[in-house]
Amino acid sequence: MVRRDAARGLGEIGTSRDVPKLNKLKNDPHPEVRQAAAEAVAKLKSKK
């Protein structure tokens, strides 16, 4: 799934500027996308 993979990628290489985009994905209709977005946000916040 493209959105799930994009969220995972942002979690690995993204910056704090990507958090708003990921927060929008936390409302996605697909649970896999929501989970990936939540994990990505947590990773980005822990990079600080």
C-alpha positions in Angstrom: 0.0 0.0 0.0 1.5 3.3 -1.1 0.4 5.5 1.7 1.5 3.0 4.3 4.9 2.8 2.7 5.2 6.5 2.4 4.5 7.0 6.1 7.1 4.4 7.0 9.6 6.1 4.7 9.0 9.5 6.3 9.5 7.9 9.7 12.9 6.8 8.6 14.2 9.8 6.6 11.6 12.6 7.4 12.0 15.6 9.6 9.7 17.4 12.0 8.2 19.3 9.1 6.6 16.0 7.9 4.7 15.5 11.2 1.6 17.5 10.0 1.3 15.3 6.9 1.7 12.2 9.0 -0.9 13.4 11.4 -3.4 13.7 8.5 -2.7 10.0 7.7 -3.6 9.0 11.2 -7.2 9.5 10.0 -6.9 7.3 6.9 -9.6 4.8 6.4 -7.1 1.9 6.3 -5.8 0.7 9.7 -2.4 -0.2 8.3 -1.9 3.4 7.1 -3.0 4.8 10.5 -0.6 2.5 12.3 2.3 3.4 10.1 1.6 7.1 10.4 1.5 6.9 14.2 4.7 4.9 14.4 6.4 7.4 12.0 5.4 10.4 14.1 6.7 8.7 17.2 10.1 8.0 15.4 10.4 11.6 14.2 9.6 13.0 17.7 12.2 10.7 19.2 14.9 12.0 16.8 14.8 15.5 18.5 
